[in-house]
Amino acid sequence: MTSSPESGWAVPADADSPHEGGFRARMDITTDRGGPRYGEFSEEIRRLMDLARYACPTPEITDELIDQVRALNKRLEDVQIDEWRSPAGTRIDLPARGNITLPPYEISEGGPDGVVASVTFRPFHLGGNDAAHGGHVAVAFDDLGGMASALAVQGITRTAYLTVSYRSLTPLRTPLRMHTWVENLDGRKAFVKGTLHDGDRLCADLDALFIALKPGQP
Ligand SMILES: CCCCCCCC(=O)SCCNC(=O)CCNC(=O)[C@H](O)C(C)(C)COP(=O)(O)OP(=O)(O)OC[C@H]1O[C@@H](n2cnc3c(N)ncnc32)[C@H](O)[C@@H]1OP(=O)(O)O
């Protein structure tokens, strides 16, 4: 994996890619990548996003911050790797598998009855009026609905459709209960339902279809 000189973004070097279709690569999931403090690193990045979202720096402080963030980005550019070997998304010991782009969640149950997780939308997940952005709620449902369907079909699934009904405001900074489960399994089709609760209050619910991928299907 190298960085594209034009964009500075990581680009895949596919000659040695371990990917064989679906979301996963032909390699073991490890909890070592990024080291024992990788979870702390992810949390500091989330904190950076939270603080940046609500910051109103003076022009002088903006200048200073640009230099500091550029230095941090330069350090990260030096350690780019492809998605299959990146700790973000494969560290199953960390909230949301160490994936900093997902709302952080912790799973308490996962099996034939579905998945139950505590999800906390961060300040940077703001939609407006101190409530979570609906798109971030859908992201959480997609990931945990995908997990429920994957457990049911014992394989990799992909979202065909996903409908979220927003029943009441979803608060930030509050551990919420998300439950996703397969209501009906019909061959490769897993019809998934889900709920998101703040205590007894229903914030949103899910109606989705996930399709089990065929071997090698991209
Ligand atoms: C643990 C980690 C969890 C992570 C979860 C993250 C999940 C994601 O975000 S996935 C990303 C978003 N989704 C995508 O990009 C998917 C893009 N679409 C595709 O790849 C394909 O259309 C795919 C795989 C969904 C289905 O294609 P394909 O495998 O060819 O199946 P296909 O033969 O068309 O359909 C299979 C069945 O599903 C039905 N179906 C497919 N799409 C739909 C749909 N949108 N609505 C209703 N039915 C559908 C078909 O009618 C067919 O039914 P039947 O077998 O009864 O005739």
PDBQT file of the ligand as one rigid body, heavy atoms in Angstrom, charges set to zero:
ROOT
HETATM    1  C1  LIG A 301     -20.252  -7.706  10.368  1.00  0.00    +0.000 C 
HETATM    2  C2  LIG A 301     -20.083  -6.560   9.362  1.00  0.00    +0.000 C 
HETATM    3  C3  LIG A 301     -21.417  -6.003   8.852  1.00  0.00    +0.000 C 
HETATM    4  C4  LIG A 301     -21.191  -4.904   7.857  1.00  0.00    +0.000 C 
HETATM    5  C5  LIG A 301     -22.478  -4.546   7.180  1.00  0.00    +0.000 C 
HETATM    6  C6  LIG A 301     -22.310  -3.436   6.155  1.00  0.00    +0.000 C 
HETATM    7  C7  LIG A 301     -23.348  -3.652   5.101  1.00  0.00    +0.000 C 
HETATM    8  C8  LIG A 301     -23.179  -2.709   3.971  1.00  0.00    +0.000 C 
HETATM    9  O1  LIG A 301     -23.064  -1.508   4.167  1.00  0.00    +0.000 OA
HETATM   10  S1  LIG A 301     -23.196  -3.307   2.410  1.00  0.00    +0.000 SA
HETATM   11  C9  LIG A 301     -22.985  -1.882   1.383  1.00  0.00    +0.000 C 
HETATM   12  C10 LIG A 301     -24.293  -1.394   0.804  1.00  0.00    +0.000 C 
HETATM   13  N1  LIG A 301     -24.857  -2.389  -0.099  1.00  0.00    +0.000 N 
HETATM   14  C11 LIG A 301     -24.373  -2.543  -1.355  1.00  0.00    +0.000 C 
HETATM   15  O2  LIG A 301     -23.452  -1.878  -1.821  1.00  0.00    +0.000 OA
HETATM   16  C12 LIG A 301     -25.050  -3.616  -2.156  1.00  0.00    +0.000 C 
HETATM   17  C13 LIG A 301     -25.045  -3.302  -3.663  1.00  0.00    +0.000 C 
HETATM   18  N2  LIG A 301     -25.888  -4.307  -4.332  1.00  0.00    +0.000 N 
HETATM   19  C14 LIG A 301     -25.364  -5.531  -4.604  1.00  0.00    +0.000 C 
HETATM   20  O3  LIG A 301     -24.182  -5.804  -4.407  1.00  0.00    +0.000 OA
HETATM   21  C15 LIG A 301     -26.329  -6.558  -5.151  1.00  0.00    +0.000 C 
HETATM   22  O4  LIG A 301     -27.434  -5.904  -5.700  1.00  0.00    +0.000 OA
HETATM   23  C16 LIG A 301     -26.795  -7.547  -4.035  1.00  0.00    +0.000 C 
HETATM   24  C17 LIG A 301     -25.596  -8.336  -3.515  1.00  0.00    +0.000 C 
HETATM   25  C18 LIG A 301     -27.501  -6.827  -2.862  1.00  0.00    +0.000 C 
HETATM   26  C19 LIG A 301     -27.807  -8.522  -4.642  1.00  0.00    +0.000 C 
HETATM   27  O5  LIG A 301     -27.307  -8.960  -5.892  1.00  0.00    +0.000 OA
HETATM   28  P1  LIG A 301     -27.282 -10.517  -6.281  1.00  0.00    +0.000 P 
HETATM   29  O6  LIG A 301     -26.385 -11.253  -5.348  1.00  0.00    +0.000 OA
HETATM   30  O7  LIG A 301     -26.965 -10.591  -7.750  1.00  0.00    +0.000 OA
HETATM   31  O8  LIG A 301     -28.718 -11.001  -5.967  1.00  0.00    +0.000 OA
HETATM   32  P2  LIG A 301     -30.026 -10.959  -6.886  1.00  0.00    +0.000 P 
HETATM   33  O9  LIG A 301     -30.077 -12.246  -7.637  1.00  0.00    +0.000 OA
HETATM   34  O10 LIG A 301     -30.154  -9.668  -7.621  1.00  0.00    +0.000 OA
HETATM   35  O11 LIG A 301     -31.143 -10.947  -5.748  1.00  0.00    +0.000 OA
HETATM   36  C20 LIG A 301     -31.285 -12.040  -4.844  1.00  0.00    +0.000 C 
HETATM   37  C21 LIG A 301     -32.714 -11.961  -4.347  1.00  0.00    +0.000 C 
HETATM   38  O12 LIG A 301     -32.845 -10.739  -3.573  1.00  0.00    +0.000 OA
HETATM   39  C22 LIG A 301     -33.853  -9.901  -4.141  1.00  0.00    +0.000 C 
HETATM   40  N3  LIG A 301     -33.422  -8.525  -4.064  1.00  0.00    +0.000 N 
HETATM   41  C23 LIG A 301     -32.189  -8.029  -4.390  1.00  0.00    +0.000 A 
HETATM   42  N4  LIG A 301     -32.168  -6.702  -4.180  1.00  0.00    +0.000 NA
HETATM   43  C24 LIG A 301     -33.378  -6.363  -3.697  1.00  0.00    +0.000 A 
HETATM   44  C25 LIG A 301     -33.970  -5.134  -3.277  1.00  0.00    +0.000 A 
HETATM   45  N5  LIG A 301     -33.276  -3.981  -3.263  1.00  0.00    +0.000 N 
HETATM   46  N6  LIG A 301     -35.242  -5.157  -2.832  1.00  0.00    +0.000 NA
HETATM   47  C26 LIG A 301     -35.948  -6.305  -2.793  1.00  0.00    +0.000 A 
HETATM   48  N7  LIG A 301     -35.441  -7.512  -3.169  1.00  0.00    +0.000 NA
HETATM   49  C27 LIG A 301     -34.184  -7.529  -3.630  1.00  0.00    +0.000 A 
HETATM   50  C28 LIG A 301     -34.008 -10.363  -5.587  1.00  0.00    +0.000 C 
HETATM   51  O13 LIG A 301     -35.273 -10.068  -6.104  1.00  0.00    +0.000 OA
HETATM   52  C29 LIG A 301     -33.772 -11.866  -5.452  1.00  0.00    +0.000 C 
HETATM   53  O14 LIG A 301     -34.936 -12.464  -4.930  1.00  0.00    +0.000 OA
HETATM   54  P3  LIG A 301     -35.376 -13.960  -5.400  1.00  0.00    +0.000 P 
HETATM   55  O15 LIG A 301     -34.214 -14.860  -5.021  1.00  0.00    +0.000 OA
HETATM   56  O16 LIG A 301     -36.608 -14.227  -4.609  1.00  0.00    +0.000 OA
HETATM   57  O17 LIG A 301     -35.587 -13.880  -6.883  1.00  0.00    +0.000 OA
ENDROOT
TORSDOF 0
